[in-house]
C-alpha cells in the first residue's frame, strides 16, 4: 500500500525511534594526575584527614559555607593541592595555556565555596530567562493554541535543567554530575520532541492527539532507556555525548528543513532557523576549549552565557508560531 500524508508521521516516528535505540556506546577517557599534585595530596590527607582528631580539627576550623557545599577534608586537600601544583608549574615556566586539567576540569578559583562561579551565574541567568519566557507565553498566547501546553512543558523542563546545572557547577560531586547530565539531555530531547510535534502532530489547525501521543511515547521511552543505562549499567561520557549530538542534529535538520519549506507563509520562521544555527555555532566554544580567563571564565561558562539570548530568540519564534496557529484555527472555524 502506498503511504499517504497521514501515514508519514508514523513512519517518521518509527525511523527516529529505531535510530535512537540503535546508538552504540563509546568509552570516554579521563585526564592524568600530575606527579606533584599526587605527592601534595597524599601529604595533605596524611596530615589533616587520617585520624578522627584531625578530622574534628578540620571541621572545627572549616567555614560554614564550605561545609554547606560539601567540601569535606578530602576534597579540600584536592583543591589546595591543585592550586599549589599550578603555582609550582607557573614558577617552573609552564605557560598558562599548558596548565593541565585536574579531575577532568580546569583549575577554577572558588568563590564562597562555589566551584565554577561563572558557570553558576550564567546557569542562573538561563533559568531566569526560561521563567520569563514561560510568563511571556502565558501572557501572550491563549491556552487554546495547539502548541501552548507543549511550550509550557518545554519551559519547565528547561528551568529544571538549569537548576541542576547551577547545582552541579556549584559543587561537582558524583550525584550532582549525574543529575546535571540527565536533566541536560531532557532539555535537548524536549526540543526535538517539540519540533516533531509541531511538524507531524499539528494538522487541520489542531493537535492530532494520536500522533502526539505516539511521538511523546517514543521520546519519553528513549529518555528512560538512556537514563537507566547511565544510572544502572555504566555512566559513559562518550555514549552520553553521542546521544546528545545525534538528538541535536536531528532537531537541527528538521527545524531548518521545515522552516525553509514554510517561511513564505510564515516569515517569523527565520527566528527558528537563526536560533538552531546560532546555538550550533556557539557549540564551537566546547570544541575550542581553553584554560579559564582569570581562572574563572572558561569555554564552557561562555557557552552557558551564549545560550541566554538564544533562549529569548527561540521563545519569540515559539510565541509567534502559537499565535499563527491560533489565528488560523479561529479563521478556520469562522469559515466553517
SULSUL-V829758 format. One record per residue. N is the residue number from 1. RES is the residue in one small letter. PHI is phi in whole degrees, 0 to 359 (NA if undefined). OMEGA is omega in degrees with one decimal (NA if undefined). D_FIRST is the distance of its C-alpha to the first C-alpha in Angstrom with 2 decimals. Layout:
n:N res:RES phi:PHI omega:OMEGA d_first:D_FIRST
n:N res:RES phi:PHI omega:OMEGA d_first:D_FIRST
This chain:
n:1 res:x phi:NA omega:-179.0 d_first:0.00
n:2 res:x phi:286 omega:-179.7 d_first:3.82
n:3 res:x phi:296 omega:174.1 d_first:6.37
n:4 res:x phi:251 omega:-179.4 d_first:9.09
n:5 res:x phi:298 omega:179.8 d_first:12.75
n:6 res:x phi:286 omega:-178.9 d_first:12.94
n:7 res:x phi:268 omega:-178.6 d_first:10.79
n:8 res:x phi:301 omega:179.1 d_first:12.72
n:9 res:x phi:303 omega:-179.0 d_first:15.85
n:10 res:x phi:291 omega:177.5 d_first:14.55
n:11 res:x phi:295 omega:179.3 d_first:13.32
n:12 res:x phi:298 omega:179.1 d_first:16.77
n:13 res:x phi:301 omega:-179.0 d_first:18.56
n:14 res:x phi:296 omega:-179.2 d_first:17.23
n:15 res:x phi:295 omega:-179.0 d_first:18.18
n:16 res:x phi:296 omega:178.2 d_first:21.53
n:17 res:x phi:298 omega:179.3 d_first:22.32
n:18 res:x phi:294 omega:179.6 d_first:21.82
n:19 res:x phi:299 omega:-176.5 d_first:23.99
n:20 res:x phi:295 omega:-176.0 d_first:26.68
n:21 res:x phi:283 omega:-179.8 d_first:26.95
n:22 res:x phi:265 omega:178.8 d_first:27.26
n:23 res:x phi:299 omega:179.4 d_first:30.22
n:24 res:x phi:262 omega:-178.2 d_first:33.23
n:25 res:x phi:274 omega:171.0 d_first:36.78
n:26 res:x phi:231 omega:-175.0 d_first:39.66
n:27 res:x phi:258 omega:178.9 d_first:43.31
n:28 res:x phi:274 omega:179.5 d_first:45.45
n:29 res:x phi:258 omega:179.0 d_first:49.06
n:30 res:x phi:238 omega:-179.2 d_first:52.17
n:31 res:x phi:285 omega:178.0 d_first:55.30
n:32 res:x phi:279 omega:175.6 d_first:58.63
n:33 res:x phi:264 omega:-178.7 d_first:61.63
n:34 res:x phi:290 omega:-177.2 d_first:64.74
n:35 res:x phi:298 omega:180.0 d_first:67.81
n:36 res:x phi:299 omega:-180.0 d_first:70.14
n:37 res:x phi:297 omega:179.8 d_first:67.80
n:38 res:x phi:298 omega:-180.0 d_first:67.60
n:39 res:x phi:294 omega:179.0 d_first:71.39
n:40 res:x phi:295 omega:-179.6 d_first:71.85
n:41 res:x phi:295 omega:-179.9 d_first:69.31
n:42 res:x phi:299 omega:-180.0 d_first:70.96
n:43 res:x phi:295 omega:-179.8 d_first:74.36
n:44 res:x phi:295 omega:179.8 d_first:73.18
n:45 res:x phi:295 omega:179.8 d_first:71.58
n:46 res:x phi:293 omega:-175.7 d_first:74.73
n:47 res:x phi:276 omega:-171.7 d_first:77.03
n:48 res:x phi:235 omega:-169.0 d_first:75.11
n:49 res:x phi:231 omega:-170.4 d_first:72.52
n:50 res:x phi:263 omega:-179.3 d_first:73.85
n:51 res:x phi:229 omega:177.1 d_first:76.09
n:52 res:x phi:301 omega:179.3 d_first:75.98
n:53 res:x phi:296 omega:178.2 d_first:78.96
n:54 res:x phi:296 omega:-179.8 d_first:77.26
n:55 res:x phi:294 omega:177.4 d_first:74.13
n:56 res:x phi:298 omega:177.9 d_first:76.27
n:57 res:x phi:294 omega:179.0 d_first:78.04
n:58 res:x phi:298 omega:-178.1 d_first:74.73
n:59 res:x phi:292 omega:178.9 d_first:73.35
n:60 res:x phi:292 omega:-178.8 d_first:76.68
n:61 res:x phi:267 omega:-173.9 d_first:76.68
n:62 res:x phi:287 omega:175.1 d_first:72.97
n:63 res:x phi:300 omega:-175.6 d_first:72.17
n:64 res:x phi:301 omega:-175.9 d_first:70.28
n:65 res:x phi:296 omega:177.8 d_first:67.35
n:66 res:x phi:290 omega:177.0 d_first:66.74
n:67 res:x phi:296 omega:-178.3 d_first:66.86
n:68 res:x phi:296 omega:-180.0 d_first:64.40
n:69 res:x phi:267 omega:171.6 d_first:61.89
n:70 res:x phi:80 omega:176.5 d_first:62.26
n:71 res:x phi:277 omega:177.8 d_first:64.45
n:72 res:x phi:280 omega:-174.3 d_first:65.98
n:73 res:x phi:299 omega:-179.3 d_first:68.64
n:74 res:x phi:297 omega:-177.8 d_first:66.28
n:75 res:x phi:288 omega:175.2 d_first:64.15
n:76 res:x phi:295 omega:176.7 d_first:67.32
n:77 res:x phi:296 omega:176.8 d_first:68.64
n:78 res:x phi:300 omega:-177.8 d_first:65.42
n:79 res:x phi:295 omega:-178.5 d_first:65.72
n:80 res:x phi:294 omega:178.9 d_first:69.42
n:81 res:x phi:294 omega:177.7 d_first:69.09
n:82 res:x phi:300 omega:-176.6 d_first:66.25
n:83 res:x phi:289 omega:174.0 d_first:68.38
n:84 res:x phi:294 omega:177.3 d_first:71.45
n:85 res:x phi:293 omega:177.9 d_first:69.41
n:86 res:x phi:300 omega:178.9 d_first:68.15
n:87 res:x phi:298 omega:178.1 d_first:71.78
n:88 res:x phi:297 omega:-179.3 d_first:72.87
n:89 res:x phi:296 omega:179.8 d_first:70.29
n:90 res:x phi:294 omega:177.2 d_first:71.23
n:91 res:x phi:297 omega:179.7 d_first:74.93
n:92 res:x phi:282 omega:176.8 d_first:74.17
n:93 res:x phi:99 omega:177.9 d_first:72.68
n:94 res:x phi:289 omega:178.0 d_first:68.96
n:95 res:x phi:294 omega:-178.1 d_first:67.26
n:96 res:x phi:302 omega:180.0 d_first:65.27
n:97 res:x phi:295 omega:-178.9 d_first:62.12
n:98 res:x phi:254 omega:176.8 d_first:62.55
n:99 res:x phi:296 omega:-176.3 d_first:63.14
n:100 res:x phi:283 omega:173.1 d_first:60.74
n:101 res:x phi:279 omega:177.3 d_first:58.44
n:102 res:x phi:237 omega:-179.6 d_first:59.51
n:103 res:x phi:56 omega:177.0 d_first:57.11
n:104 res:x phi:79 omega:-178.8 d_first:54.17
n:105 res:x phi:225 omega:171.8 d_first:55.62
n:106 res:x phi:288 omega:173.9 d_first:58.05
n:107 res:x phi:292 omega:177.3 d_first:61.48
n:108 res:x phi:240 omega:171.5 d_first:61.51
n:109 res:x phi:280 omega:179.9 d_first:64.56
n:110 res:x phi:280 omega:179.0 d_first:63.96
n:111 res:x phi:234 omega:-177.2 d_first:65.13
n:112 res:x phi:54 omega:178.8 d_first:66.20
n:113 res:x phi:85 omega:-179.6 d_first:64.38
n:114 res:x phi:283 omega:-170.3 d_first:61.09
n:115 res:x phi:286 omega:179.6 d_first:59.78
n:116 res:x phi:230 omega:-170.9 d_first:57.77
n:117 res:x phi:300 omega:-178.4 d_first:59.18
n:118 res:x phi:294 omega:178.8 d_first:57.27
n:119 res:x phi:297 omega:178.4 d_first:53.84
n:120 res:x phi:293 omega:-179.3 d_first:54.93
n:121 res:x phi:300 omega:-178.0 d_first:56.07
n:122 res:x phi:288 omega:175.5 d_first:52.89
n:123 res:x phi:293 omega:177.0 d_first:50.70
n:124 res:x phi:299 omega:179.8 d_first:52.68
n:125 res:x phi:298 omega:176.6 d_first:52.26
n:126 res:x phi:296 omega:178.4 d_first:48.48
n:127 res:x phi:297 omega:177.9 d_first:48.52
n:128 res:x phi:294 omega:177.4 d_first:50.60
n:129 res:x phi:298 omega:179.5 d_first:48.32
n:130 res:x phi:292 omega:176.7 d_first:45.35
n:131 res:x phi:297 omega:177.9 d_first:47.47
n:132 res:x phi:299 omega:-179.8 d_first:48.44
n:133 res:x phi:295 omega:176.7 d_first:44.82
n:134 res:x phi:297 omega:178.5 d_first:43.97
n:135 res:x phi:297 omega:177.9 d_first:46.87
n:136 res:x phi:295 omega:177.5 d_first:45.79
n:137 res:x phi:297 omega:-179.6 d_first:42.29
n:138 res:x phi:294 omega:-177.5 d_first:43.85
n:139 res:x phi:283 omega:-170.5 d_first:46.36
n:140 res:x phi:262 omega:-172.5 d_first:44.19
n:141 res:x phi:247 omega:175.9 d_first:40.80
n:142 res:x phi:291 omega:-177.3 d_first:40.42
n:143 res:x phi:288 omega:175.6 d_first:38.70
n:144 res:x phi:276 omega:179.3 d_first:36.24
n:145 res:x phi:295 omega:-174.4 d_first:34.53
n:146 res:x phi:304 omega:-175.8 d_first:31.00
n:147 res:x phi:260 omega:-174.7 d_first:31.96
n:148 res:x phi:302 omega:-176.3 d_first:35.56
n:149 res:x phi:287 omega:172.8 d_first:35.37
n:150 res:x phi:297 omega:178.6 d_first:33.25
n:151 res:x phi:296 omega:177.2 d_first:36.15
n:152 res:x phi:298 omega:-179.7 d_first:38.72
n:153 res:x phi:296 omega:179.5 d_first:37.05
n:154 res:x phi:298 omega:178.8 d_first:36.72
n:155 res:x phi:295 omega:-179.8 d_first:40.38
n:156 res:x phi:291 omega:175.2 d_first:41.65
n:157 res:x phi:297 omega:179.6 d_first:39.85
n:158 res:x phi:294 omega:178.4 d_first:41.52
n:159 res:x phi:300 omega:178.7 d_first:44.93
n:160 res:x phi:300 omega:-179.8 d_first:44.67
n:161 res:x phi:297 omega:-179.1 d_first:43.78
n:162 res:x phi:287 omega:173.3 d_first:46.79
n:163 res:x phi:298 omega:-178.4 d_first:49.07
n:164 res:x phi:286 omega:172.3 d_first:48.31
n:165 res:x phi:296 omega:177.3 d_first:48.68
n:166 res:x phi:297 omega:-180.0 d_first:52.11
n:167 res:x phi:298 omega:-176.8 d_first:53.01
n:168 res:x phi:296 omega:-179.0 d_first:51.97
n:169 res:x phi:286 omega:173.1 d_first:53.82
n:170 res:x phi:289 omega:-177.9 d_first:56.80
n:171 res:x phi:207 omega:-177.6 d_first:57.05
n:172 res:x phi:277 omega:175.0 d_first:55.03
n:173 res:x phi:236 omega:-175.9 d_first:54.81
n:174 res:x phi:302 omega:-175.7 d_first:52.26
n:175 res:x phi:285 omega:178.3 d_first:50.87
n:176 res:x phi:290 omega:177.1 d_first:50.95
n:177 res:x phi:296 omega:-179.7 d_first:49.11
n:178 res:x phi:298 omega:-179.9 d_first:46.33
n:179 res:x phi:297 omega:178.0 d_first:45.99
n:180 res:x phi:297 omega:-178.7 d_first:45.90
n:181 res:x phi:293 omega:-179.9 d_first:43.12
n:182 res:x phi:299 omega:-175.5 d_first:41.01
n:183 res:x phi:285 omega:176.0 d_first:41.45
n:184 res:x phi:297 omega:179.2 d_first:41.05
n:185 res:x phi:289 omega:176.1 d_first:37.57
n:186 res:x phi:299 omega:177.7 d_first:36.76
n:187 res:x phi:292 omega:179.3 d_first:37.70
n:188 res:x phi:296 omega:-177.0 d_first:35.49
n:189 res:x phi:290 omega:177.8 d_first:32.45
n:190 res:x phi:295 omega:175.9 d_first:33.08
n:191 res:x phi:296 omega:177.6 d_first:32.84
n:192 res:x phi:295 omega:179.8 d_first:29.40
n:193 res:x phi:299 omega:178.8 d_first:28.33
n:194 res:x phi:298 omega:178.7 d_first:29.73
n:195 res:x phi:295 omega:178.8 d_first:27.92
n:196 res:x phi:298 omega:178.9 d_first:24.50
n:197 res:x phi:296 omega:-178.3 d_first:25.30
n:198 res:x phi:294 omega:-174.8 d_first:26.45
n:199 res:x phi:281 omega:-169.6 d_first:23.48
n:200 res:x phi:252 omega:-176.1 d_first:20.57
n:201 res:x phi:259 omega:178.8 d_first:22.24
n:202 res:x phi:275 omega:-177.8 d_first:24.31
n:203 res:x phi:221 omega:177.1 d_first:22.41
n:204 res:x phi:54 omega:176.5 d_first:24.04
n:205 res:x phi:62 omega:177.5 d_first:27.48
n:206 res:x phi:206 omega:-179.2 d_first:27.12
n:207 res:x phi:268 omega:174.0 d_first:25.93
n:208 res:x phi:282 omega:-171.3 d_first:22.59
n:209 res:x phi:294 omega:178.3 d_first:24.11
n:210 res:x phi:296 omega:178.3 d_first:21.03
n:211 res:x phi:292 omega:-178.7 d_first:20.03
n:212 res:x phi:299 omega:179.4 d_first:23.75
n:213 res:x phi:295 omega:178.0 d_first:24.41
n:214 res:x phi:298 omega:179.1 d_first:21.58
n:215 res:x phi:297 omega:-178.8 d_first:23.02
n:216 res:x phi:298 omega:-179.5 d_first:26.55
n:217 res:x phi:293 omega:-179.1 d_first:25.86
n:218 res:x phi:297 omega:-177.4 d_first:24.51
n:219 res:x phi:292 omega:179.6 d_first:27.39
n:220 res:x phi:293 omega:179.2 d_first:29.96
n:221 res:x phi:294 omega:177.5 d_first:29.14
n:222 res:x phi:293 omega:178.5 d_first:29.30
n:223 res:x phi:300 omega:178.2 d_first:32.59
n:224 res:x phi:298 omega:178.3 d_first:33.98
n:225 res:x phi:298 omega:-178.3 d_first:33.00
n:226 res:x phi:297 omega:-178.3 d_first:34.70
n:227 res:x phi:293 omega:179.1 d_first:37.83
n:228 res:x phi:297 omega:177.5 d_first:38.12
n:229 res:x phi:298 omega:-178.4 d_first:38.00
n:230 res:x phi:294 omega:-174.9 d_first:40.71
n:231 res:x phi:277 omega:-169.9 d_first:42.78
n:232 res:x phi:251 omega:-175.9 d_first:42.62
n:233 res:x phi:254 omega:179.7 d_first:41.83
n:234 res:x phi:200 omega:176.6 d_first:43.08
n:235 res:x phi:277 omega:-171.0 d_first:43.87
n:236 res:x phi:258 omega:-177.6 d_first:42.52
n:237 res:x phi:296 omega:-177.9 d_first:43.27
n:238 res:x phi:295 omega:177.6 d_first:41.23
n:239 res:x phi:298 omega:179.8 d_first:38.08
n:240 res:x phi:299 omega:179.0 d_first:38.56
n:241 res:x phi:295 omega:179.9 d_first:39.04
n:242 res:x phi:297 omega:178.7 d_first:35.96
n:243 res:x phi:295 omega:179.5 d_first:33.80
n:244 res:x phi:299 omega:-178.3 d_first:35.49
n:245 res:x phi:294 omega:179.5 d_first:35.06
n:246 res:x phi:299 omega:179.1 d_first:31.36
n:247 res:x phi:297 omega:-179.4 d_first:30.76
n:248 res:x phi:296 omega:179.6 d_first:32.94
n:249 res:x phi:294 omega:177.4 d_first:31.21
n:250 res:x phi:301 omega:179.5 d_first:27.74
n:251 res:x phi:296 omega:179.3 d_first:29.35
n:252 res:x phi:300 omega:-178.4 d_first:31.15
n:253 res:x phi:298 omega:-177.4 d_first:28.15
n:254 res:x phi:294 omega:-178.4 d_first:26.11
n:255 res:x phi:295 omega:-177.5 d_first:29.12
n:256 res:x phi:295 omega:-178.6 d_first:30.26
n:257 res:x phi:296 omega:-179.4 d_first:26.92
n:258 res:x phi:295 omega:-179.3 d_first:26.16
n:259 res:x phi:294 omega:178.6 d_first:29.81
n:260 res:x phi:296 omega:-180.0 d_first:30.03
n:261 res:x phi:292 omega:-172.8 d_first:26.95
n:262 res:x phi:248 omega:-169.8 d_first:28.59
n:263 res:x phi:293 omega:178.8 d_first:32.27
n:264 res:x phi:294 omega:179.1 d_first:33.11
n:265 res:x phi:278 omega:-177.7 d_first:32.28
n:266 res:x phi:230 omega:-174.7 d_first:33.61
n:267 res:x phi:301 omega:-178.7 d_first:36.59
n:268 res:x phi:294 omega:-178.1 d_first:37.54
n:269 res:x phi:293 omega:173.9 d_first:34.66
n:270 res:x phi:299 omega:178.9 d_first:37.16
n:271 res:x phi:293 omega:178.2 d_first:38.55
n:272 res:x phi:295 omega:179.1 d_first:35.35
n:273 res:x phi:297 omega:-177.7 d_first:35.28
n:274 res:x phi:298 omega:-177.2 d_first:39.03
n:275 res:x phi:293 omega:-178.1 d_first:38.95
n:276 res:x phi:285 omega:177.3 d_first:36.43
n:277 res:x phi:293 omega:-178.5 d_first:37.98
n:278 res:x phi:296 omega:-177.6 d_first:41.46
n:279 res:x phi:292 omega:176.0 d_first:40.81
n:280 res:x phi:286 omega:174.5 d_first:39.39
n:281 res:x phi:294 omega:179.8 d_first:42.44
n:282 res:x phi:293 omega:177.2 d_first:44.70
n:283 res:x phi:297 omega:176.0 d_first:43.23
n:284 res:x phi:300 omega:176.9 d_first:45.34
n:285 res:x phi:298 omega:177.9 d_first:48.24
n:286 res:x phi:288 omega:179.1 d_first:46.93
n:287 res:x phi:285 omega:-179.1 d_first:46.74
n:288 res:x phi:273 omega:-176.9 d_first:50.15
n:289 res:x phi:290 omega:-179.3 d_first:51.95
n:290 res:x phi:207 omega:177.7 d_first:55.72
n:291 res:x phi:301 omega:-174.5 d_first:58.70
n:292 res:x phi:295 omega:173.8 d_first:59.24
n:293 res:x phi:291 omega:-176.2 d_first:61.46
n:294 res:x phi:54 omega:179.8 d_first:64.60
n:295 res:x phi:55 omega:-177.3 d_first:62.99
n:296 res:x phi:225 omega:-173.2 d_first:60.82
n:297 res:x phi:259 omega:175.8 d_first:58.07
n:298 res:x phi:257 omega:-177.5 d_first:55.63
n:299 res:x phi:297 omega:-178.1 d_first:52.29
n:300 res:x phi:293 omega:178.0 d_first:50.42
n:301 res:x phi:294 omega:177.9 d_first:52.55
n:302 res:x phi:292 omega:174.1 d_first:52.03
n:303 res:x phi:298 omega:176.7 d_first:48.26
n:304 res:x phi:297 omega:178.7 d_first:48.67
n:305 res:x phi:295 omega:-176.0 d_first:50.82
n:306 res:x phi:291 omega:-177.1 d_first:48.24
n:307 res:x phi:282 omega:-177.9 d_first:45.53
n:308 res:x phi:296 omega:178.6 d_first:47.73
n:309 res:x phi:295 omega:178.6 d_first:47.33
n:310 res:x phi:294 omega:178.0 d_first:43.65
n:311 res:x phi:298 omega:178.4 d_first:43.16
n:312 res:x phi:292 omega:179.2 d_first:44.70
n:313 res:x phi:295 omega:179.3 d_first:42.56
n:314 res:x phi:296 omega:178.9 d_first:39.29
n:315 res:x phi:297 omega:178.4 d_first:40.56
n:316 res:x phi:298 omega:176.0 d_first:41.40
n:317 res:x phi:298 omega:-174.6 d_first:37.86
n:318 res:x phi:295 omega:178.8 d_first:36.43
n:319 res:x phi:295 omega:177.4 d_first:38.86
n:320 res:x phi:301 omega:-178.8 d_first:38.16
n:321 res:x phi:291 omega:177.2 d_first:34.43
n:322 res:x phi:298 omega:179.3 d_first:35.03
n:323 res:x phi:293 omega:176.9 d_first:37.31
n:324 res:x phi:299 omega:-179.4 d_first:34.85
n:325 res:x phi:294 omega:-179.0 d_first:32.15
n:326 res:x phi:292 omega:177.7 d_first:34.77
n:327 res:x phi:296 omega:178.2 d_first:36.13
n:328 res:x phi:295 omega:179.0 d_first:32.72
n:329 res:x phi:294 omega:178.6 d_first:32.17
n:330 res:x phi:296 omega:179.9 d_first:35.60
n:331 res:x phi:297 omega:180.0 d_first:35.05
n:332 res:x phi:297 omega:-179.7 d_first:31.75
n:333 res:x phi:293 omega:-179.5 d_first:33.62
n:334 res:x phi:294 omega:-179.7 d_first:36.49
n:335 res:x phi:289 omega:178.6 d_first:34.38
n:336 res:x phi:288 omega:NA d_first:32.56
